[in-house]
Amino acid sequence: MHSITTITTIVPIVPIVDDTEIPRQLRKLAERDEDLMSYARSGYRLASTVAITGPEFVTFVDTLTRDPEHS
């Protein structure tokens, strides 16, 4: 049976944030990249990504799967 997990990242939307929020936004995106890389090293593969746009934030939901032999 495959293992399934999700990573949820909430990022402020670019046009809405001011210059002081851009570093935070870039940090959140870098954290997402690091999370995905960490899971990849553990044998997970990215199955899908959904971006949900709200009035002030974008929420990324990444679904990852892993074959049983990597458990």
PyMOL commands that set and color helices and strands:
alter all, ss='L'
color gray80, all
select helices_A, chain A and resi 22-41+68-70
alter helices_A, ss='H'
color red, helices_A
select strands_A, chain A and resi 3-12+45-53+57-66
alter strands_A, ss='S'
color yellow, strands_A
deselect
rebuild
show_as cartoon
